[in-house]
Amino acid sequence: MAFPIPSMLLKQLYTFGSLKNSARGVEFQLKNRLSDATVTGVQAVAFDGVDVPLDAVSIDLGDGQVLKPGDLAGSPIDFPLRRTLDVVCAVDPLSEGKHAIEVRFSAKPFGTLKLKVDGAIAKDRPVTVKIPRNNADDYTPEIIAERQRFVEEFTGQPFEHIKQYSFDAHATQGNIEHFTGVAQVPIGFAGPLTIHGEHAQGDFIVPMATTEGTLVASYNRGMKVLNLSGGVKVTIADDAMQRAPVFVFDDARAARDFVAWAEANMETIAERAEATSSVAKLQYIDSYLAGKFAYLRFNYTTGDAAGQDMVGG
């Protein structure tokens, strides 16, 4: 079964600023910012409405492997979250300025998709100093060591501590970019704290990473008082991250009509609101009228994240 992706969300595949003329022709980058997938075919690539011959299209996987669209039937591309692909078209250079890019391709489990986005060919920029990066795998010991040397040479400051860590750097993928090391923060423990929850039951010790003196001691005293009172009974009444903008109109009638419009177009509003995040989901909108002021409170679920940024985008 295919799962359609809204066009606004699909645009996130394109890496803005990646369209460029090169020795290989014209190329741009796609990065999976949505969900794990497998690319099973490329049906068309076009610039400004003009199709590029498929035999002039190559897909650079970034690990030395380059495929043609015709190869995908027998060798589909594994396209997990955060992987990048370079689409290379052996055509004449594009002129400076904005260009319409269109890519029609097939991917499991989504079916046939059409990416339509605007890119731009910028003027040649001066070469700038860049932090070393490996597009294929930026968490290997080799690229991390290269970054460490780069920063040491650039700053003139040798690293004494940040190189010492005891976990596989790949575990940080998705949580930090340009991983170069770790900073050590003192950790103390408070508790135990007795919890009577819907899921958590029992006594729990709480780790606290801080450099604020007396903080752990204060928490420890509070937990002692709670335990002497029988522990803590906790429950989740609701799960939402909210944003509540106010819309100001000329009069109360216009404000009322706007709220009615918002309620009637909830599905469209949700599609646009969710287009900038693969995690945030708009559940419902509360509305409040106060004269010519219309208050809309957007209620999202944001997965494991607090979601302050994703619902504010």
C-alpha atoms as one frame of an Amber mdcrd trajectory, in Angstrom:
protein
   0.000   0.000   0.000   1.389   3.410  -0.989   1.421   6.307   1.462   1.104
   9.711  -0.258   3.331  12.557   0.907   1.998  16.153   0.786   3.837  18.255
  -1.792   4.904  20.812   0.822   6.514  18.058   2.890   8.117  16.435  -0.153
  10.022  19.665  -0.870  12.119  18.961   2.211  13.998  16.337   0.191  15.743
  19.064  -1.791  18.825  20.622  -0.214  18.388  24.326  -0.876  21.495  25.965
  -2.283  22.762  22.688  -3.758  21.889  23.405  -7.418  25.116  24.143  -9.257
  26.983  23.849 -12.526  29.974  21.532 -12.288  32.467  19.656 -14.421  29.933
  16.810 -14.508  27.090  19.012 -15.779  24.276  20.305 -13.579  23.758  18.712
 -10.192  21.757  19.066  -7.007  21.419  17.181  -3.748  18.530  15.306  -2.178
  18.533  14.429   1.521  16.022  12.189   3.242  14.492  14.350   5.964  11.205
  12.432   6.060  11.274   8.669   6.673  13.244   5.553   5.732  12.560   4.550
   2.131  13.891   2.620  -0.854  14.186   4.370  -4.223  13.077   1.893  -6.885
  13.034   4.076  -9.988  13.583   7.516 -11.505  11.129   8.327 -14.284  12.077
  11.910 -15.116  14.273  14.886 -14.217  13.475  18.302 -15.666  14.773  21.860
 -15.441  12.357  24.683 -16.266   9.910  22.211 -17.796  12.477  20.619 -20.132
  13.123  16.912 -19.516  16.707  15.736 -19.185  17.350  12.530 -21.201  17.427
   9.702 -18.679  20.675   8.376 -20.121  22.234  11.729 -19.125  21.122  11.348
 -15.480  23.341   9.760 -12.825  22.787   9.253  -9.111  25.931   9.621  -7.010
  25.526   7.690  -3.756  28.522   9.433  -2.182  30.492   6.252  -1.509  32.108
   5.968  -4.915  29.058   4.256  -6.375  27.199   5.944  -9.234  23.979   4.505
 -10.676  21.904   5.259 -13.751  18.083   5.302 -13.590  18.043   2.052 -15.564
  20.072   0.341 -12.830  17.438   0.845 -10.140  15.138  -1.957 -11.277  17.781
  -4.477 -10.252  19.606  -2.357  -7.672  17.163  -0.162  -5.736  18.746   2.517
  -3.555  18.472   2.177   0.205  17.468   5.700   1.273  17.315   5.842   5.078
  16.668   8.979   7.062  19.478  11.569   6.743  21.131   9.935   3.716  22.108
  12.244   0.850  22.155  11.597  -2.897  23.589  13.784  -5.652  21.564  13.905
  -8.861  23.956  14.663 -11.733  22.694  15.658 -15.184  25.181  15.661 -18.069
  23.672  18.717 -19.774  24.766  22.242 -20.653  25.211  24.641 -17.714  22.180
  26.523 -16.450  22.196  30.307 -16.406  22.503  32.245 -13.169  19.215  32.780
 -11.369  16.160  30.765 -10.377  15.239  27.471 -12.054  12.323  25.069 -11.613
  13.414  21.529 -10.728  11.142  18.525 -11.147  11.944  14.917 -10.267   9.511
  12.030 -10.760  10.545   8.866  -8.953   9.241   5.748  -7.231   9.981   4.838
  -3.628   8.788   2.170  -1.231   6.518   2.460   0.729   5.261   5.697  -0.845
   4.692   4.762  -4.489   5.264   7.248  -7.308   6.214  10.760  -6.161   6.758
  14.093  -7.875   9.137  16.626  -6.347   8.684  20.162  -7.665  10.887  22.850
  -6.184  12.724  26.024  -7.155  16.507  26.160  -7.010  18.996  28.802  -8.051
  22.379  28.988  -9.708  24.396  31.500  -7.704  27.367  33.536  -8.792  30.741
  31.974  -8.139  31.569  32.422  -4.498  35.072  32.730  -3.080  36.439  29.543
  -1.547  35.753  29.553   2.183  37.267  27.570   5.017  35.004  24.672   5.946
  34.969  22.211   8.798  35.819  18.730   7.437  32.807  16.537   6.714  32.154
  13.096   5.226  28.816  13.091   3.424  28.664   9.293   3.318  29.318   8.770
   7.052  30.237  11.742   9.230  30.659   9.713  12.430  33.660   7.513  11.619
  36.827   7.709  13.768  38.760   8.991  10.739  36.571  12.030  10.009  36.260
  12.821  13.722  40.062  12.811  14.080  40.341  15.012  10.985  37.922  17.530
  12.526  39.832  17.501  15.787  43.092  18.273  13.975  41.390  20.997  11.943
  39.986  22.773  14.996  43.277  22.450  16.897  45.194  23.987  13.986  42.579
  26.664  13.317  42.386  27.805  16.941  45.926  26.990  18.043  44.433  25.233
  21.054  45.239  21.539  21.602  42.442  19.329  22.928  43.117  17.701  26.280
  39.766  16.226  27.259  37.103  16.273  24.551  38.721  13.396  22.622  38.034
  11.007  25.499  34.656   9.312  25.189  33.490   5.721  25.612  30.651   5.271
  23.094  30.276   4.757  19.361  29.928   8.194  17.780  27.250   6.795  15.454
  24.944   6.760  18.485  24.831  10.569  18.283  23.606  10.635  14.672  20.458
  12.712  14.485  21.350  14.549  17.693  24.470  16.489  16.671  26.302  17.430
  13.490  30.087  17.650  13.027  30.601  15.442  16.095  34.129  16.151  17.352
  34.150  15.048  20.992  32.407  15.433  24.319  32.277  17.921  27.176  32.318
  16.491  30.679  29.652  17.745  33.089  29.562  16.709  36.773  26.714  14.321
  37.623  25.117  13.808  41.027  22.187  11.615  42.035  19.097  12.531  44.037
  16.546  10.184  45.545  15.307   7.527  45.618  11.868   8.962  44.799   8.800
   6.749  45.185   6.603   6.927  42.080   3.044   5.589  41.749   2.544   6.156
  38.032   0.532   4.605  35.250   3.738   3.195  33.794   6.525   3.918  36.295
   6.093   2.075  39.593   8.657   1.923  42.382  11.662   3.825  43.669  13.821
   5.773  41.230  17.197   7.473  41.561  17.425  10.659  39.484  20.713  11.630
  37.756  21.343  15.373  37.588  24.107  16.907  35.454  24.846  20.380  36.792
  27.462  22.802  38.056  24.949  24.667  40.234  25.904  24.156  43.856  23.173
  22.954  46.295  20.844  21.986  43.429  21.140  18.221  43.953  20.894  18.659
  47.725  17.705  20.717  47.344  16.104  18.084  45.131  17.174  15.377  47.556
  15.459  17.145  50.472  12.288  17.615  48.442  12.218  13.949  47.474  12.626
  12.960  51.119   9.543  15.003  52.046   7.549  13.449  49.193   8.552   9.931
  50.244   7.518  10.620  53.857   4.128  11.648  52.445   3.699   8.328  50.651
   5.402   9.107  47.349   4.106  10.749  44.196   1.018   9.675  42.246   1.336
  10.891  38.657  -0.834  10.702  35.562  -0.907  12.282  32.092  -4.103  14.246
  31.540  -3.175  15.472  28.058  -0.199  15.642  25.703   0.166  18.798  23.635
   2.561  21.514  22.589   0.637  24.686  21.891   0.940  27.938  20.001  -1.727
  30.616  20.370  -1.452  33.501  17.882  -4.007  36.313  17.860  -5.512  37.649
  14.626  -6.824  41.218  14.620  -9.589  42.283  12.210 -11.515  45.447  11.451
 -14.591  44.299  13.347 -16.119  41.396  15.276 -17.918  39.993  12.228 -14.685
  39.543  10.300 -13.102  37.837  13.309 -16.091  35.485  13.604 -15.971  34.641
   9.881 -12.243  33.922  10.121 -12.777  31.424  12.940 -15.517  29.730  10.904
 -13.148  29.543   7.936 -10.398  28.015  10.091 -12.767  25.351  11.416 -13.973
  24.506   7.890 -10.411  24.225   6.557  -8.836  22.236   9.377  -7.528  19.520
   7.028  -5.723  22.019   4.775  -4.325  23.937   7.750  -3.015  20.689   9.266
  -1.294  19.742   5.990   0.498  23.093   5.833   1.318  23.106   9.544   2.872
  19.630   9.366   4.823  20.345   6.166   7.871  21.642   8.035   8.215  18.659
  10.388   8.131  14.878  10.086   7.214  14.583  13.774   4.760  17.338  14.730
   1.074  16.533  14.169  -1.661  19.143  14.499  -4.470  17.515  16.502  -7.033
  20.283  16.832  -7.481  24.057  17.075  -9.248  25.850  19.914 -10.786  29.202
  19.014 -11.726  32.166  21.185 -13.417  35.394  20.120 -13.074  38.728  21.903
 -14.591  41.454  19.765 -12.392  41.969  16.719  -9.716  39.647  18.144  -9.649
  35.990  17.083  -7.441  33.717  19.171  -6.492  30.332  17.713  -4.737  27.811
  19.931  -2.958  25.166  17.858  -2.526  21.856  19.705   0.231  19.536  18.460
   1.703  16.219  19.462   5.480  16.240  19.038   6.643  12.704  19.816   9.533
  12.444  22.254  10.594  16.062  21.659   9.331  19.061  23.602   8.687  20.561
  20.182   9.111  24.272  20.859  10.877  24.862  17.549   8.896  22.497  15.338
   5.505  24.010  16.259   6.829  27.556  15.992   8.129  27.095  12.442
